[in-house]
Amino acid sequence: MKLLVTGGAGFIGSVVTRMLLDAGHEVVVLDDLRTGHRGALAPDATHIEAGIHDAGTVLTPRAGFDGVLHFAALIAAGESMVAPERYWHNNTVGTLALIDAVRAAGVPRLVFSSTAAVYGNPTELPIPETAVKAPTNTYGATKLAADMMLTAEAIGHGLAAVSLRYFNVAGAHLDGDVVLGERHDPETHLIPIALEVAAGRRDKLQLFGDDYPTVDGTCVRDYIHVSDLARAHLLALDAATSGQHRIYNLGNGNGFTNRQVVEVVREVTGHPVPVEVAPRREGDPAELVASSALARAELGWEPRKPTLRDIVTDAWAFYQAQVLDRR
Ligand SMILES: NC(=O)c1ccc[n+]([C@@H]2O[C@H](COP(=O)([O-])OP(=O)(O)OC[C@H]3O[C@@H](n4cnc5c(N)ncnc54)[C@H](O)[C@@H]3O)[C@@H](O)[C@H]2O)c1
């Protein structure tokens, strides 16, 4: 297939791009590099340095695209509470512009990066796709709006749409010479921050809140290895069906508290990780754990690296490779 990958210079989009190329697809990456990295771009993909609001210049009827995988977004839940307009403009208005371009060009299928943040504070655990959607932060709300647009587009115009609702994506993609991992700036995700502390590049790790109703008072999250997550996108492309919007949660179904994650980072790296308790962050749900039963049943998806130790080990390998690169 000829595929457009928005956000292909970012963490997850760059990994999926490699897998699509390995599977024999032709890939064009649309990424304005606002948070992505030129070095993460796949040499065998064509890169167009432009924003998703201008997707119509790339997705023309003549260009002959068979599908779009849409990763481009702003992703920091905390920031979305202090600069909400940036999130609505990029994640929701930008996605509408992309869907308009998809329709105008007659592109048949689209796979979208949705998020566990659409559920807010869940009323059932593990969370099925049918759970109440009540985001507690603007980031989750902008993604839920995009999900709703895709449902309408499938019904109204026959798009074959799939939303994958990722839980906490971590680890790194290590495949021969290809080493791709998480490099957000500023980094807001727990595992890469804990690794920076283990490596001595930060003094301490802040734990946002220790008075949540969980076993040790810190938030519980479900971590999924980026390579496992990426494989689900290829399955989703195959499963996409005209006129349907399919939605799948992707996580391992195991929750770990922030303190438990820090303990695994200490074990894997062999270094201390000093922590400091900070106030809760606005909009952080106490516990998010996925039921991925539907993805397993309908897509045939199976994680190959489901343990937190595997995930942290690969993230640490990426971190060390990056440090060597900088020397
Ligand atoms: N990382 C996670 O744990 C996680 C969890 C749930 C959902 N997601 C979703 O997965 C997707 C990818 O996340 P990531 O961690 O790879 O983020 P990332 O920041 O590493 O990658 C996002 C990429 O999109 C590009 N981009 C952003 N806005 C753009 C625009 N308007 N036009 C063109 N390019 C633009 C950036 O330059 C970057 O390369 C996002 O949609 C995010 O909401 C991520």
PDBQT file of the ligand as one rigid body, heavy atoms in Angstrom, charges set to zero:
ROOT
HETATM    1  N1  LIG A 401       3.542   8.225  23.996  1.00  0.00    +0.000 N 
HETATM    2  C1  LIG A 401       2.477   7.720  24.608  1.00  0.00    +0.000 C 
HETATM    3  O1  LIG A 401       2.584   7.084  25.676  1.00  0.00    +0.000 OA
HETATM    4  C2  LIG A 401       1.107   7.879  23.991  1.00  0.00    +0.000 A 
HETATM    5  C3  LIG A 401      -0.011   7.383  24.691  1.00  0.00    +0.000 A 
HETATM    6  C4  LIG A 401      -1.273   7.535  24.111  1.00  0.00    +0.000 A 
HETATM    7  C5  LIG A 401      -1.414   8.114  22.869  1.00  0.00    +0.000 A 
HETATM    8  N2  LIG A 401      -0.310   8.607  22.230  1.00  0.00    +0.000 N 
HETATM    9  C6  LIG A 401      -0.505   9.239  20.930  1.00  0.00    +0.000 C 
HETATM   10  O2  LIG A 401       0.428   8.705  20.012  1.00  0.00    +0.000 OA
HETATM   11  C7  LIG A 401       0.813   9.698  19.044  1.00  0.00    +0.000 C 
HETATM   12  C8  LIG A 401       2.320   9.764  18.948  1.00  0.00    +0.000 C 
HETATM   13  O3  LIG A 401       2.886  10.040  20.230  1.00  0.00    +0.000 OA
HETATM   14  P1  LIG A 401       4.468  10.124  20.425  1.00  0.00    +0.000 P 
HETATM   15  O4  LIG A 401       4.761   9.732  21.824  1.00  0.00    +0.000 OA
HETATM   16  O5  LIG A 401       5.132   9.433  19.299  1.00  0.00    +0.000 OA
HETATM   17  O6  LIG A 401       4.677  11.718  20.308  1.00  0.00    +0.000 OA
HETATM   18  P2  LIG A 401       5.891  12.526  19.628  1.00  0.00    +0.000 P 
HETATM   19  O7  LIG A 401       5.794  13.920  20.173  1.00  0.00    +0.000 OA
HETATM   20  O8  LIG A 401       7.172  11.794  19.790  1.00  0.00    +0.000 OA
HETATM   21  O9  LIG A 401       5.511  12.518  18.090  1.00  0.00    +0.000 OA
HETATM   22  C9  LIG A 401       4.540  13.376  17.544  1.00  0.00    +0.000 C 
HETATM   23  C10 LIG A 401       5.047  13.785  16.148  1.00  0.00    +0.000 C 
HETATM   24  O10 LIG A 401       4.035  14.555  15.506  1.00  0.00    +0.000 OA
HETATM   25  C11 LIG A 401       4.619  15.708  14.908  1.00  0.00    +0.000 C 
HETATM   26  N3  LIG A 401       3.589  16.737  14.875  1.00  0.00    +0.000 N 
HETATM   27  C12 LIG A 401       2.888  17.256  15.921  1.00  0.00    +0.000 A 
HETATM   28  N4  LIG A 401       2.001  18.150  15.485  1.00  0.00    +0.000 NA
HETATM   29  C13 LIG A 401       2.142  18.206  14.129  1.00  0.00    +0.000 A 
HETATM   30  C14 LIG A 401       1.479  18.920  13.098  1.00  0.00    +0.000 A 
HETATM   31  N5  LIG A 401       0.513  19.807  13.370  1.00  0.00    +0.000 N 
HETATM   32  N6  LIG A 401       1.860  18.714  11.816  1.00  0.00    +0.000 NA
HETATM   33  C15 LIG A 401       2.847  17.835  11.509  1.00  0.00    +0.000 A 
HETATM   34  N7  LIG A 401       3.504  17.114  12.455  1.00  0.00    +0.000 NA
HETATM   35  C16 LIG A 401       3.141  17.311  13.738  1.00  0.00    +0.000 A 
HETATM   36  C17 LIG A 401       5.800  16.053  15.793  1.00  0.00    +0.000 C 
HETATM   37  O11 LIG A 401       6.800  16.813  15.137  1.00  0.00    +0.000 OA
HETATM   38  C18 LIG A 401       6.306  14.650  16.191  1.00  0.00    +0.000 C 
HETATM   39  O12 LIG A 401       7.255  14.158  15.277  1.00  0.00    +0.000 OA
HETATM   40  C19 LIG A 401       0.146  10.994  19.499  1.00  0.00    +0.000 C 
HETATM   41  O13 LIG A 401      -1.010  11.190  18.720  1.00  0.00    +0.000 OA
HETATM   42  C20 LIG A 401      -0.227  10.727  20.940  1.00  0.00    +0.000 C 
HETATM   43  O14 LIG A 401      -1.347  11.465  21.331  1.00  0.00    +0.000 OA
HETATM   44  C21 LIG A 401       0.940   8.509  22.761  1.00  0.00    +0.000 A 
ENDROOT
TORSDOF 0
